[in-house]
Amino acid sequence: MDWTLSRELSEKYPGPVCGLDEAGRGPLAGPVYAAAVILNDGEVIPGLDDSKKLSPKKRAELEKIIKEKTLFWAVASVDAEEIDRINILNASMLAMKKAEEALGTVPGLLLIDGNVARGFDVPAIPVIKGDALIPSIAAASILAKEARDRFCLKMDEEYPQYCFKKHKGYPTKEHRDAVIKFGPCPYHRLSFLKKLT
């Protein structure tokens, strides 16, 4: 992963480039998290990659390094109730907007993982597979994933019958069976449970 694409996309925009990514669009429960990261241009963080390609141990190590080396970073979330109200895509955009606004500075450009970028007050460009191509997006993917995983441990402590620590809220058979047996808890996204019987 290098800075070539990031520089190409941002050459017409003054000001720092901010990478944004989310974690938790697919789960049946818990908030969707997003992170915003502004790295020093050309900053090389060994091992930096899409969070989904990294082991939990490596993600934890990189999270610490990213927070130490970044110029600005922020994490934000949107809870299950809001996800049900505005849908998961809009909730993901809202979480990213909240993270960007919490940075403490105004970026010149937002580079967003995926194929949608809307609702931002700063110029924003979506980048498909950006978490594997843009260093600041990869860094954001790690911060968002780590923050969400920690919240899943909190959910597991409160509602151990669902085993959130194990599946992080994703729709595994074990999780679906637990919802059928116990019903939803306050962290569940009710709009995601409609197909469960």
N, C-alpha and C positions, 0 to 999 in steps of 0.2 A: 504494500500500500504506500503510495507516494502522494505528493502535493500537486501533481500535474493537472488533474481534472478540477480540483478545488481552485487553482489559480486561473484556469481557463474560464470557469464559470463566473469568477468574481472580478475579472479584470476591468469591467465597466462600472463597478460599484466602489465608491470610496468607503472607507471605514472597515472595521474588522468583520471577518466572516464567522458566522455562528452555525455550528452543526446541531441539528435537532433530530431526536429519535424517540420512539415510544416503546413501552414494554407492557404487554398484557391486553392486547386486543381480543385474543381468542378465548380466554378463560371464562368459565361460568360464574366466577366470583372474584371479588376484590376490585380495587380501583385500577384504572389505566394510569400508568406513570409515564412521564416524559422528562427528558433532560436536555438542557441547552449547554453547549460548550464552545468557548472561544479559545483556541490554541494559538500559541506563538506561530507565526507563519514559518513553515519549514521544520517545526518541532517533530522530532522523531522519538516515538515511544516504542521501544522494542516489544514485539509480541502483540501490538495493537491490532485488533481484528473485530469483525462482527461478533457481538456478544454470544450469539447462538453457536459459534464455532469454538468457543472457549470453555474449558472446564470451570466448575465453580471456584476452585482454588486459584486458577489463573485470573479469573474475573475479579476476585477479591484483591489480588495483588495489583492488578492494573487500576482498579478503582482508586486505591490509595495513591498511586503514582500520578494518575490523571488529576486528582484533586490538588496535588502538590505542584504540578507543573503548569496547569492551565492559568490563563490570565483571568478568565471568569467562567464560572459554572453555576448551574442552578437545576434543581429537581422540583417537579410539581406533579400533582395527581388530580384526577377527577373520580369521585366515588361512584359506587354501583347505582345509587338512586339517580344521580345525574346522567349516567350512561343510559339507564332505562328511559329517561325523559327526553334526551336529545339524540340518541343512538351512538353507537360506538365510534363511527368515523368522526362525527362532530365532537365527541368527547375527547378523542385523540388529538384533534386539532386544538381544542381548548386547553388541554394539558400542556401541549407544546407552546402555545401562546403564553400561558401562565409561567412556564419555565423561562421563556425568553424575556418576559417582562420582569422577572426576578433577578436577572443577571447583574444589575447595577450599572449597566452601560447600554447604549443603543448601538446594535450592530449595523453595518452597512448592507449586509445581505444575510439571508437565512438560507441554508441548504438543508432540505428536509428529506429524510428517507421515505421512499415510496413514490407514488404517482399523483399525489394530491397535495396542494399547498394553498390553503385559503383561510381567510379571517385574520390575517396578520397586518399590522400597520407598517411593517418593514418589507422591502422587496424580498420575495421568497421564491425559490426554485426547487421543485421536487426532483429527486435523483433516485431512479430505480436502482435497487441494490446499493444505495449510497453507503450503507453501513460496511460494505466491503470495498468501497472505492474512495471515500472521503475520510481523512483522519479525524476530523472533528465530529462527524456523524458516528463513526465507530466508537469514539470516546463517549459520546452521548448515549449510545446503545448500551454500553457497559454500566454507566451510572444509573440509567433508568432501570435496567434489569436487576441490579444489585439492590436498589431501593425497593423495588416491588417484591423481590424475594424476601427481604427483611419483613415487609408488611405481611407476607404470607405466614411467616413464623408467628406473628402476633395473632393472626386469624386462627392458626392451629392451636395456640394456647387457649383461646377463648372457646373454640368449637372443635375439640380433638376428634369428634366422631366423623368428621369429613376428611381427615388426613391431609389438610392443606400443605403441611410441611413436605409431603411426598410429591404431590402432583402440581403444587402451586396454583390450584384453582382450575387447571385445564380439564377438559371433559373426558377424562379417562373412564373406563368402565367402573372402576372402584368409586370414583367421585359421583358418577351418574347414579349408581346403585345406592350410595349414601343419601343423595338428595331424594330419591324415591322412598327410601326407608324413613328418613328423619324429617323430610320436608326442607324448604330453604331456610337459611339463617339470614340475619340482616345484611350480610356481606354479599349475598347472591344477587346476580343480575336477573331479575325476574323475566325480562324480555328474552334472555338466553335460555330459559327453562321451558319455554312453551312446547318444544318438541319432545320433552321427556314425558314418558307415560308410566 
